Amino acid sequence: QVLLVESGGGSVEAGGSLRLSCKAPRTITSVFNSSPMGWYRQAPGKQRDLVAQITTGGRTNYTDAVKGRFTISRDNSRKTIYLQMSSLKPEDTGVYYCHHIGTMSWGQGTQVTVSS
């Protein structure tokens, strides 16, 4: 298991921006770098769904609802991934979790609330 620590959530108005971070402070760099990683979102009363994913080589993919608004990136030297979220909408509200796919590890989640 990899310890993942998310931060950067908060409350914003529609149209605003947030940047989420997910760090793996206790993980050997090679372990962190060896796996694709993803950001997932769980809205109230709903299942946890994939928002964005990034491979070890930096290729990305996004769910259609966030394409053009969200950007996932990773800094392997810092053992950190990011999710830059712009033009936020109320439907983006939820708890955002990062996921280290190779070890099936999850962070504790960070709350994002977008008001209209």
Backbone bond lengths (Angstrom), bond angles and torsions (degrees), N, CA, C in turn:
res aa  C-N    CA-C-N  psi(-1)  N-CA   C-N-CA  omega(-1)  CA-C   N-CA-C  phi
1 Q - - - 1.461 - - 1.534 110.19 -
2 V 1.312 114.08 145.43 1.457 121.39 177.97 1.522 107.87 -112.53
3 L 1.334 116.25 128.97 1.460 119.95 174.83 1.519 108.83 -75.66
4 L 1.327 116.48 122.54 1.456 122.68 179.94 1.523 108.73 -119.51
5 V 1.316 116.01 132.55 1.457 121.08 -177.23 1.526 109.10 -124.46
6 E 1.344 115.26 113.18 1.467 119.99 179.48 1.520 110.76 -92.00
7 S 1.315 115.63 154.38 1.461 121.72 174.23 1.521 108.71 -155.95
8 G 1.318 115.60 167.95 1.460 120.40 174.52 1.507 115.52 105.78
9 G 1.321 117.25 -5.73 1.455 118.83 178.88 1.519 111.46 -70.25
10 G 1.316 115.60 172.17 1.454 120.45 179.49 1.502 111.26 167.99
11 S 1.329 115.65 -168.01 1.459 122.75 179.41 1.516 109.07 -112.63
12 V 1.322 116.00 129.31 1.459 121.28 179.21 1.521 109.19 -139.00
13 E 1.316 115.69 162.57 1.453 120.63 173.64 1.526 109.73 -84.83
14 A 1.301 114.96 157.69 1.467 120.02 176.74 1.518 109.81 -54.37
15 G 1.331 114.60 137.23 1.451 120.72 -176.94 1.516 114.00 94.91
16 G 1.316 116.26 -11.64 1.445 120.96 -179.13 1.518 113.28 -80.67
17 S 1.329 114.45 -176.30 1.462 121.05 -176.66 1.526 110.66 -134.11
18 L 1.313 114.59 151.51 1.462 122.65 172.29 1.513 108.66 -144.01
19 R 1.327 115.10 153.84 1.466 120.22 174.41 1.516 108.66 -124.77
20 L 1.309 115.78 117.49 1.460 121.53 177.46 1.529 109.69 -93.53
21 S 1.329 114.14 146.14 1.460 120.96 175.80 1.514 109.29 -126.19
22 C 1.307 115.16 150.12 1.461 121.55 176.39 1.526 107.53 -138.84
23 K 1.332 115.64 115.77 1.454 121.07 -177.76 1.518 110.70 -111.22
24 A 1.322 114.32 153.43 1.459 120.88 176.23 1.528 107.63 -121.47
25 P 1.313 117.56 77.80 1.465 121.33 -166.89 1.523 115.08 -67.55
26 R 1.316 117.81 -25.43 1.456 119.27 -173.83 1.523 112.79 -109.72
27 T 1.303 116.45 10.94 1.457 120.25 -173.22 1.512 110.79 -99.09
28 I 1.321 115.13 140.42 1.456 119.93 173.21 1.523 108.50 -61.03
29 T 1.313 116.36 135.47 1.462 121.08 -174.76 1.517 112.15 -54.57
30 S 1.324 117.22 -41.43 1.461 120.22 -177.56 1.525 111.58 -64.23
31 V 1.322 116.29 -33.56 1.464 119.39 178.23 1.526 109.34 -68.75
32 F 1.321 116.78 -45.93 1.453 120.05 178.70 1.520 111.10 -59.70
33 N 1.335 116.31 -45.03 1.459 120.70 -173.73 1.522 113.48 -72.97
34 S 1.305 117.63 -15.50 1.460 120.73 -172.69 1.519 114.20 -83.80
35 S 1.336 116.95 0.90 1.462 118.67 -172.38 1.513 112.01 -131.85
36 P 1.344 115.34 144.03 1.470 117.98 166.16 1.523 109.12 -62.38
37 M 1.315 114.77 157.28 1.463 119.48 178.56 1.509 109.52 -136.61
38 G 1.319 114.82 157.55 1.446 118.88 -177.84 1.508 113.22 -143.08
39 W 1.307 113.64 160.85 1.468 122.23 170.05 1.532 107.32 -112.01
40 Y 1.318 114.88 133.44 1.456 121.56 178.75 1.523 108.56 -122.82
41 R 1.312 114.82 156.68 1.467 120.72 179.75 1.522 109.24 -129.67
42 Q 1.330 114.39 137.22 1.460 119.69 175.15 1.517 108.62 -124.77
43 A 1.324 115.26 108.63 1.455 120.52 176.87 1.526 109.20 -80.24
44 P 1.320 117.15 158.07 1.474 120.10 -179.07 1.523 112.12 -54.81
45 G 1.326 116.22 127.24 1.459 121.46 178.24 1.504 115.51 75.07
46 K 1.341 117.41 8.92 1.461 120.45 -176.84 1.522 110.46 -123.45
47 Q 1.316 116.11 168.78 1.458 120.57 178.84 1.527 110.13 -78.24
48 R 1.320 114.26 166.00 1.455 121.01 178.37 1.527 108.62 -82.11
49 D 1.310 117.08 123.96 1.467 122.26 -176.15 1.521 111.49 -120.73
50 L 1.318 115.41 149.20 1.457 121.65 177.54 1.524 110.14 -68.14
51 V 1.325 115.75 134.21 1.462 122.00 175.47 1.524 110.21 -105.36
52 A 1.330 116.04 -47.55 1.464 120.64 -177.01 1.511 108.83 -155.92
53 Q 1.322 114.98 152.81 1.454 120.79 -178.85 1.521 109.06 -141.06
54 I 1.335 115.78 148.76 1.464 120.57 178.66 1.517 108.76 -137.02
55 T 1.328 116.53 134.41 1.457 121.13 -179.90 1.528 110.51 -82.28
56 T 1.322 115.60 175.47 1.457 119.50 177.42 1.526 111.04 -63.13
57 G 1.308 116.48 -29.34 1.461 120.73 179.91 1.509 114.73 -89.85
58 G 1.333 116.56 -0.17 1.452 119.83 175.65 1.518 116.12 96.86
59 R 1.336 117.23 3.75 1.470 118.01 175.12 1.528 109.20 -72.39
60 T 1.309 114.75 143.92 1.460 119.88 -174.12 1.523 111.95 -125.18
61 N 1.315 115.14 154.30 1.455 119.70 168.54 1.523 108.34 -146.84
62 Y 1.317 114.70 153.53 1.467 121.93 -172.26 1.516 110.75 -135.23
63 T 1.310 115.02 149.90 1.447 117.96 169.27 1.532 108.23 -68.69
64 D 1.327 115.97 148.29 1.463 119.75 -173.34 1.527 112.90 -55.39
65 A 1.311 116.89 -33.26 1.466 120.44 -173.73 1.530 113.33 -65.69
66 V 1.329 117.08 -19.73 1.475 119.24 -176.40 1.519 113.22 -116.01
67 K 1.316 117.53 -1.93 1.473 120.27 -179.48 1.525 110.18 -58.05
68 G 1.315 115.08 133.80 1.458 120.91 -179.71 1.517 113.98 85.45
69 R 1.332 116.96 -9.70 1.473 120.22 -179.36 1.528 111.96 -116.94
70 F 1.321 117.05 -32.58 1.467 121.60 -177.33 1.526 109.43 -111.33
71 T 1.326 115.21 148.10 1.461 121.13 175.56 1.519 109.61 -135.00
72 I 1.327 115.76 123.94 1.463 121.34 175.81 1.520 108.40 -98.42
73 S 1.324 115.82 142.04 1.461 120.61 177.55 1.524 108.60 -148.88
74 R 1.317 115.44 165.64 1.457 119.41 177.73 1.517 109.91 -139.68
75 D 1.321 115.02 147.10 1.456 122.95 174.48 1.519 105.82 -122.51
76 N 1.317 115.85 96.79 1.465 119.36 -174.51 1.523 112.13 -64.57
77 S 1.307 117.72 -32.77 1.465 119.62 -179.81 1.528 111.28 -65.64
78 R 1.326 116.76 -27.18 1.465 121.68 178.25 1.519 112.14 -99.83
79 K 1.331 116.18 0.11 1.471 121.18 -178.34 1.531 110.26 51.95
80 T 1.318 114.31 49.91 1.461 120.18 -173.51 1.521 110.07 -139.79
81 I 1.330 115.78 141.97 1.455 120.23 167.41 1.514 108.16 -118.27
82 Y 1.323 115.06 159.29 1.456 121.68 -176.80 1.524 109.77 -131.11
83 L 1.308 115.10 156.78 1.452 121.19 169.76 1.522 107.14 -134.94
84 Q 1.328 115.67 106.36 1.453 121.04 175.84 1.521 107.61 -87.10
85 M 1.321 116.07 121.64 1.464 121.61 -176.20 1.521 108.83 -117.93
86 S 1.315 116.11 123.35 1.461 121.77 179.84 1.514 109.66 -126.33
87 S 1.324 115.19 165.89 1.473 120.96 -179.39 1.522 110.77 48.01
88 L 1.304 115.81 47.86 1.455 120.69 -175.10 1.525 111.57 -64.29
89 K 1.325 114.34 146.28 1.457 122.35 -179.53 1.530 109.42 -121.81
90 P 1.318 118.25 156.84 1.469 119.37 178.03 1.522 112.95 -55.35
91 E 1.315 118.23 -32.06 1.467 120.70 179.91 1.525 112.84 -72.45
92 D 1.325 118.08 -5.74 1.462 120.91 173.69 1.530 111.71 -82.75
93 T 1.301 116.58 -4.96 1.467 121.30 -179.68 1.518 111.52 -61.90
94 G 1.325 115.15 137.42 1.454 120.25 177.68 1.517 110.82 160.98
95 V 1.309 114.93 -177.90 1.460 121.35 173.53 1.529 107.56 -95.04
96 Y 1.308 115.33 127.47 1.461 121.44 -177.71 1.532 108.91 -102.68
97 Y 1.321 114.68 129.00 1.457 121.84 -178.51 1.524 109.63 -119.86
98 C 1.323 116.51 140.28 1.456 118.21 169.65 1.525 109.23 -97.95
99 H 1.309 115.43 155.25 1.455 122.07 -170.51 1.523 110.00 -139.97
100 H 1.310 114.80 123.58 1.471 121.16 174.01 1.520 105.76 -94.25
101 I 1.322 115.57 104.86 1.460 120.72 -167.95 1.516 112.27 -66.10
102 G 1.317 117.16 -38.81 1.452 120.03 -175.54 1.514 114.19 -62.37
103 T 1.320 116.69 -34.83 1.463 120.80 -179.42 1.519 112.25 -107.69
104 M 1.345 116.36 3.76 1.469 121.27 -179.53 1.518 111.13 56.44
105 S 1.318 117.36 37.38 1.460 121.88 -178.98 1.527 110.21 -97.29
106 W 1.337 114.72 147.06 1.462 121.83 179.33 1.522 110.08 -126.56
107 G 1.317 115.20 148.48 1.438 120.16 170.23 1.516 111.08 -81.29
108 Q 1.329 115.75 -179.75 1.460 120.50 -177.04 1.530 112.47 -83.74
109 G 1.315 116.65 -13.02 1.452 121.24 178.59 1.515 112.99 94.80
110 T 1.322 115.16 151.74 1.460 121.78 175.28 1.533 108.30 -136.36
111 Q 1.320 116.00 134.03 1.461 121.44 -173.57 1.523 111.35 -82.13
112 V 1.321 115.15 132.09 1.467 122.16 172.70 1.520 107.45 -120.65
113 T 1.311 115.83 125.88 1.459 121.28 178.69 1.526 109.11 -126.09
114 V 1.324 115.55 123.27 1.459 121.36 -179.24 1.524 108.06 -115.82
115 S 1.311 116.21 120.43 1.465 120.72 -179.04 1.522 110.33 -100.50
116 S 1.326 114.19 149.51 1.472 118.64 -178.05 1.523 111.38 -87.71
